[in-house]
Amino acid sequence: MSDKLKDIISKQGEQHGHDGDTNENIVQLVGFIIGEEEYAVPILAIQEIIKPFTWTRVPQVPKYVVGVFNMRGAVIPLIDLRLKFGLSAKKQGDETRFIVMRTGDDVAGFIIDRLTMAIRIDKKDIGPAPDTINGDDTMIDGVGKQEDRIITILKVNKLLERDF
């Protein structure tokens, strides 16, 4: 588990107090689907979840950066996570959402196929990211295990990293 995820977990504990039901051991995440896989990010990193609306295309950026949009006077890049994860583009449907995430001054909107649910998971049920070719450079922060599923927890700071 990365220091960033540990920091978010400790902030969640501070916000919700330590009232005997082991809140300090619970991580709160928001789950979503990209392709056939379920991913999640810490709830504190999410600024907004909104239905898709019009954005402006921008030339000479990677294909996964579909454009920018204006949110309350701020111009925010919009990234299609299907394309970023190497999947084919998909027409937006009724379940498509934009998730606006923020860490410090970094902010971006991400197109997801659909939301799943708010997830509360015990820290002991979160394992480390699998060994990958990227090593420390991976976007995967950990793997949450629940009775009937595995949830890949993403590093918000890696998602927000600008390589364009």
N, C-alpha and C positions, 0 to 999 in steps of 0.2 A: 504494500500500500504506500503510495507516495506521500511526501510531506504535505503536499497541497490538500489531498483528501483527508489526511489526519487533521489539518488545520480547519477544514470545513466541518468535520465531525465535531471538533472541540467547540467551534462557534455555534453549532446547532445545540450542543449541550448547554452552552451559556444562555442562549435565547429561550430555551424551554425549561430551564431550571433543572435541579437534580432532586426530584420529588419521589424517590423510592421505587418508581416503576422502571428503573434502569434506563432513563432517557439518554444518559451519557453513552450508552452502548448501542443506541439506535441511529442509523444513518437514514436520512430522508432524501429520496431521489425522485425524479420524474422519469418515467419510462416512455419509450417511443420505438416505433418500428421503422427500419430502413430495409427495404427488400423483404427478406424472410427472417431477419434477425432482430432481437430486442436489445436495445441499448438504454442506458440511463445516465443522467448527469445529476449532480447534487442540486437540490431544489434552491439553495441559496444563490446559485449562479444564474438562475433564470430571472430575467427582468420582465418578460412578457411572453405569452403564448397567444397568437392571433391567427385569424383566418387569412388566407392569402389575399393579397391585393396587388394593384399595379406597381411595378418597379421599372426602373430605367436601366437599359442595357449599357454596359461600359466596354469600350474596345480594348484590346491588347491585355486581357487578364486571362488567367487559366480558365478552361472550360467550366469548371465547377463553380466559378464566381459568375452567377447569372446576371448580376447587376447591383444596383444600389436602390435604396428607398429612403424616404424622408419620414422620420418619426419624431414628431414634436420639435422640428427644426434641426435635428441631427441627421446627417447623411450616413447611412449604415450599409455596409456591404451585405449582400444576400448570397449565401453559399448553399448549393444543392448537395446535401450529404450523400445522395445516391451516386452522383458523379465523383465526389471526393473519395468515396469508398470503392470506386472502380466498377460500379453497376451502371446499367444503361439508364438513360433518362426515361422518365415516366410522366405521362400527362397528369396534371394535378386534378384530384378528385374532391369529393365532399369531405373526406377525412384528412386531406392534406392540411398541414399547419406550418406556420413560421414560428420558430422558437427564437426569441432574442435573448442571447446570453451575454453576460458581462463579468469580467474579472478586472478590477482596478479601472483603468481608462480604456481597456480593450473591450469592444462591443461588436457583435455581428449578429445577423439573422441567419437562421438555418432552415432549409426546407426539409421537412420530414414527411414520411408517408402517412403516419397516423400516430396519435398519442395512445398510450396504453393506460397507465394509471400512476397515481402517486404510490411510491413504494417505500415501505419502512422495513429496513433489514438490519439485523443485529451485526455488529462489527465482526463477530466471530464467524459469521457466514460469508465474509468477503475474503476471497483468496487473492494472491498476487496475480499480476498480469502474466499470461503464459510467456515463456521465452520466445522472443520473435527476432527476426532479422534486424529490426530497428533498435533493439535493446532499450536504452533509456529514452530514445527518440519516439517510442511508440505512443499512440493516442490512447491506449488502453491503460486505465488506472488500476483496475482490479476486476474480479469476476465474482458477482453476487450469486449465491446459491439459495434457491427457495425450493420448496417441496417438489414442484412440478416443472421448474425451469431454471435456466442459467441466464443471467443478465450481465452483459458486458458494460462495465462502468467506464465512461470516457473521461479523459483529462480535458477540462474546459480550456485551460491555458493553451493546450496543444491545438484544440479546435480553433481558437482565436488567433493563433500565430499567423502573421502575415507573411506569405511567400509570394506576394504579387504587388 
